[in-house]
Amino acid sequence: MDFYYPNFINDHWRIEGAIFFGDRNHFVDEKAKRFKLEDIVTFCQEKGLAFFDTSTAIRRLQDNASDKFLEVGSKRNRPGDPIQ
């Protein structure tokens, strides 16, 4: 995966576009039905946004991406968190 929330059905980047640019399709390439990765990377760098995997091993309990149905097998500490 090249970046976080790449699934075109997921609204994450539409919400970011609406909040920061007043345009929910700011990061959307409507003809190609995908997100504009270069624009997203530039935006995150300019805003100082970072994304981090908090788990290194998960198991899907149902065949969907809902966090409700994820079993975390191995957590990762964020930088600065106490080691567990």
Secondary structure, 3 states (H helix, E strand, C coil): CCCCCCCCCCCHHHHHHHHHHCCCCCCEECCCCEECHHHHHHHHHHHCCCCCCCEEEEEECCCCCCHHHEEEEEECCCCCCCCC
